[in-house]
Amino acid sequence: MRKIAHSFALLTISVALVAGGAHTASAAPFDSGSASGSAGTGSAGPQRSAADRQFLRDSYYDDDSYTLQDAAIRLAHSQCGYLDAYGNSASNRIYLAESSSDAVDYPYTFLHAAIDAYCPWHRY
């Protein structure tokens, strides 16, 4: 059951990452917010939290479009949620990284950045 739920979430995020990657030259609309809910007022893009900025920098998404960044942030939060629900075992980390390898370029780096930024209680 957990693999089905995670696969569905990953499929949704993968589509957003692929679609967002095709539009890297387009600008984000005014007052768009990040996945963590910190929207900027009157800015050309979202105001990111310190955790968002750390994650985007460490996962190499800091230069991508806001749409792609938001999708990456959502995937990172879902990975932390998975670890919260099913445990921070080595096999769960491998499962998360390998199942996101079609959506992200560096899946292990991505997962490590997600843990550091959004769920540091899962650090080894």
C-alpha positions in Angstrom: 0.0 0.0 0.0 2.8 2.4 0.9 4.5 1.8 -2.4 1.3 2.6 -4.3 0.8 5.8 -2.4 4.4 6.9 -2.9 4.4 5.9 -6.6 1.3 8.0 -7.2 2.9 11.0 -5.4 6.1 10.5 -7.3 4.3 10.3 -10.6 2.5 13.5 -9.9 5.7 15.3 -8.9 7.6 13.8 -11.9 5.1 15.2 -14.3 5.5 18.6 -12.6 9.3 18.4 -12.8 9.3 17.4 -16.4 6.7 20.0 -17.4 8.4 22.6 -15.3 11.8 21.8 -16.8 10.4 22.6 -20.3 9.5 26.1 -19.2 12.7 27.2 -17.5 12.8 30.5 -19.5 9.3 31.6 -18.4 8.8 33.9 -15.5 6.7 33.0 -12.5 3.5 35.1 -11.9 3.5 37.8 -9.3 2.7 36.7 -5.8 3.4 33.0 -6.5 4.2 31.1 -3.4 6.6 28.3 -2.6 5.5 24.8 -1.6 6.1 25.7 2.0 3.5 28.5 1.8 5.8 31.5 2.0 4.4 33.7 -0.7 6.0 37.1 -1.5 3.8 40.2 -1.9 4.4 42.1 -5.1 7.6 40.3 -5.9 8.5 38.7 -9.2 8.7 35.3 -7.5 8.1 33.5 -4.3 9.9 34.5 -1.1 11.6 31.4 0.0 12.2 30.3 3.6 15.7 29.6 4.8 15.0 25.9 4.6 13.7 26.3 1.0 16.8 28.2 0.0 19.1 25.7 1.7 17.3 22.8 -0.1 17.3 24.4 -3.5 21.0 25.3 -3.2 22.1 21.8 -1.9 19.9 19.9 -4.5 21.1 22.2 -7.4 17.6 23.5 -8.2 18.4 27.1 -7.1 18.8 28.3 -10.8 15.7 26.6 -12.1 12.2 28.1 -12.8 9.9 28.8 -9.8 7.5 26.1 -11.1 10.3 23.5 -11.1 11.6 24.7 -7.7 8.1 24.4 -6.2 7.8 20.8 -7.6 11.2 19.9 -6.2 10.2 21.3 -2.8 6.9 19.3 -2.9 8.9 16.1 -3.7 11.3 16.8 -0.9 8.5 17.3 1.6 6.9 14.0 0.4 10.2 12.2 0.9 10.4 13.5 4.4 6.8 12.4 5.0 7.6 9.0 3.8 10.5 8.7 6.2 8.3 9.9 9.0 5.6 7.4 8.2 7.7 4.3 7.4 11.0 4.8 9.1 14.5 6.2 8.4 16.1 2.9 7.4 18.7 2.5 4.8 16.3 0.4 2.6 13.7 3.2 2.8 16.3 5.8 1.8 17.5 3.7 -1.1 13.8 3.1 -2.2 13.1 6.9 -2.1 16.3 7.8 -4.1 15.9 5.0 -6.7 12.2 5.7 -7.2 12.9 9.4 -7.9 15.8 8.7 -10.2 13.6 9.3 -13.3 12.5 12.7 -12.0 15.7 14.2 -10.6 19.3 14.2 -11.9 21.0 13.4 -8.6 18.5 11.4 -6.5 20.8 10.6 -3.5 22.0 14.2 -3.4 18.3 15.3 -3.6 17.2 13.1 -0.8 20.2 14.2 1.4 19.3 17.9 0.7 15.7 17.2 1.6 16.6 15.6 4.9 19.1 18.4 5.8 16.5 21.1 5.0 13.1 19.7 6.0 13.6 16.7 8.3 16.9 17.0 10.0 15.8 14.5 12.7 16.4 11.8 10.0 20.1 12.7 9.6 22.4 9.8 10.5 
